[in-house]
Amino acid sequence: MLTKAGLEFVLKLTDFFHGHWEDPGWGQRPMNQVLIMLSAHTLANGIEDPEARRQVQGTLEKSMADAAQKIARHTS
């Protein structure tokens, strides 16, 4: 179960996503990927099995770091 702050965070992301689906390229850009993975990481807190949660979140954290590197290279 998400905390109140976690639920508010997910709701804010959901609100941000509203309307962005019309862009066929949305979700493929590195910044969008980070937002999607961050949402999944937050939702993974609900996985009760600690090992499964660690694996899922660890994979997401690595992917977010890779996407952040792409963003940093593109903006510099």
C-alpha positions in Angstrom: 0.0 0.0 0.0 1.3 3.4 -0.9 1.8 6.1 1.7 -0.3 9.3 1.3 2.8 11.0 -0.1 3.4 8.2 -2.5 -0.2 8.2 -3.7 0.0 12.0 -4.2 3.2 11.6 -6.2 1.6 9.0 -8.5 -1.5 11.1 -8.9 0.7 14.1 -9.9 2.5 12.0 -12.5 -0.8 10.7 -13.8 -2.1 14.3 -14.0 1.1 15.2 -15.9 0.6 12.3 -18.4 -2.9 13.4 -19.1 -3.0 14.7 -22.7 0.6 13.7 -23.5 -0.6 10.5 -25.1 -1.5 12.4 -28.3 2.1 12.8 -29.1 3.2 9.6 -30.9 6.8 10.1 -29.8 5.8 10.6 -26.1 7.4 8.1 -23.8 10.3 7.4 -26.1 12.3 10.5 -25.0 14.8 10.0 -22.2 13.0 12.4 -19.9 9.7 10.7 -20.4 11.4 7.3 -19.8 12.7 8.6 -16.5 9.2 9.7 -15.5 7.7 6.3 -16.5 10.5 4.4 -14.6 10.1 6.6 -11.6 6.4 5.8 -11.5 7.1 2.1 -11.8 9.8 2.3 -9.1 7.3 4.0 -6.7 4.6 1.4 -7.5 7.2 -1.4 -6.9 7.2 -0.4 -3.2 4.0 -2.3 -3.0 5.8 -5.6 -3.8 5.9 -7.6 -0.6 8.7 -10.0 -1.6 11.8 -8.1 -0.7 14.0 -9.9 -3.2 11.6 -9.3 -6.1 11.2 -5.7 -5.0 15.0 -5.2 -4.9 15.4 -6.8 -8.4 12.7 -4.7 -10.0 13.8 -1.4 -8.4 17.5 -2.2 -9.0 16.8 -2.7 -12.7 14.7 0.5 -12.9 17.4 2.5 -11.0 20.1 1.4 -13.5 17.8 2.3 -16.4 17.0 5.7 -14.9 20.7 6.4 -14.5 21.3 5.5 -18.1 18.5 7.8 -19.3 19.8 10.6 -17.0 23.2 10.3 -18.7 21.5 10.7 -22.1 19.7 13.8 -20.9 22.9 15.2 -19.4 24.9 14.6 -22.7 22.1 16.2 -24.7 21.8 19.3 -22.6 25.5 20.0 -22.3 
